[in-house]
Amino acid sequence: MVETPETSDLHQSSGGLGTVVITGAAGGLGRAFALGFARRGYPVAAVDIAPDGIEETVQAVTEANGTAAGFTADVTDTASTNSMAQQVNEYAQSLGTTVHAVVNNAAIYATINRSSFEDIDPDEWDKVLGVNLKGPWMVTRAFSPYLTAGAKVINLASATVYSGSEQWAHYVASKAGVIGLTRVLAKELGHRDINVNTIAPGFTLTEASYGLMDDAASYGVQRGALKRASQPDDIVGAALFLAGPDSSFVTGQTIVVDGGRQFI
Ligand SMILES: NC(=O)c1ccc[n+]([C@@H]2O[C@H](COP(=O)([O-])OP(=O)(O)OC[C@H]3O[C@@H](n4cnc5c(N)ncnc54)[C@H](O)[C@@H]3O)[C@@H](O)[C@H]2O)c1
């Protein structure tokens, strides 16, 4: 990894940069988080169920002079998640670091049906809640033995929790659950000096979200205080803040990053 004066300062200010775990890192926001953390000097453990995308993320981080390794796991599966956490911890130790932050970003939304609450298939409901809500619980649980004082957990919710996006009851409920989970984890991990927070992005242009509608590039732009579309990099700063030393007394909170479309 190339040390720039900027990353060197940040190393010192954060007391030595530990490894950041990012689930759902095969593309979209997960890849943007991986690159954002790597550019600040954090080693990255890129986790996803999709092995090809992980390799691309690791390559992108390497080309940006960062340090990353890829790990395949299904965040809904206990054995897979526990095994991944153990491997990631060994990777962190091999770099002389600990696991500093877990970013629970993996979710499904683009591949699910949008329909009224009466018409949602119960199997699909279970699948959405499984990945989007059980996943962050299971991943945090798997990493809990490896997290030490000063570690951070960052969960991804969605601004749809506040807008009550119609035809998407399972997705919105799963993300509302993430906010509740965050508050409980903040209390249960707080006595270990571990911070747990949520980022709730507004509609952001990723490959997955782009496919949701024809007017994706202009969707919501006029409703926002800031009149432009949200790009993945727009969400990264909040994660860097929540993983860094400047948020050490912030826990159990949700930061909406949506250019001012919702005020909570
Ligand atoms: N893009 C947006 O507009 C937007 C808005 C609000 C919230 N979010 C949230 O941000 C996060 C990232 O969104 P995105 O647009 O990058 O989505 P994305 O679909 O590009 O990324 C999600 C990743 O999760 C992975 N994944 C799915 N199931 C998994 C499983 N069982 N185990 C491990 N990995 C699994 C997928 O392979 C994928 O790489 C999600 O939590 C999403 O709900 C996105």
The ligand as an ORCA input file, in Angstrom:
! r2SCAN-3c Opt
* xyz 0 1
  N     -28.654      2.099     -4.447
  C     -29.656      2.694     -3.796
  O     -30.431      3.495     -4.346
  C     -29.869      2.417     -2.321
  C     -30.740      3.258     -1.599
  C     -30.957      2.996     -0.253
  C     -30.310      1.938      0.365
  N     -29.463      1.154     -0.374
  C     -28.811      0.051      0.326
  O     -27.412      0.113      0.070
  C     -26.871     -1.207     -0.002
  C     -26.151     -1.415     -1.327
  O     -27.032     -1.146     -2.414
  P     -26.556     -1.327     -3.935
  O     -27.381     -0.446     -4.765
  O     -25.067     -1.227     -4.005
  O     -27.021     -2.834     -4.187
  P     -26.312     -4.044     -4.971
  O     -27.415     -4.982     -5.350
  O     -25.410     -3.529     -6.035
  O     -25.384     -4.697     -3.861
  C     -25.852     -5.626     -2.927
  C     -24.822     -6.729     -2.825
  O     -25.263     -7.660     -1.830
  C     -24.897     -8.955     -2.261
  N     -25.717     -9.975     -1.613
  C     -27.021    -10.249     -1.837
  N     -27.410    -11.303     -1.110
  C     -26.334    -11.691     -0.372
  C     -26.122    -12.724      0.570
  N     -27.096    -13.573      0.924
  N     -24.883    -12.833      1.130
  C     -23.891    -11.994      0.758
  N     -24.033    -10.997     -0.136
  C     -25.249    -10.846     -0.699
  C     -25.131     -8.924     -3.779
  O     -24.428     -9.961     -4.450
  C     -24.662     -7.519     -4.136
  O     -23.304     -7.516     -4.537
  C     -28.043     -2.135      0.236
  O     -28.137     -2.434      1.618
  C     -29.246     -1.313     -0.181
  O     -30.449     -1.744      0.409
  C     -29.240      1.369     -1.687
*
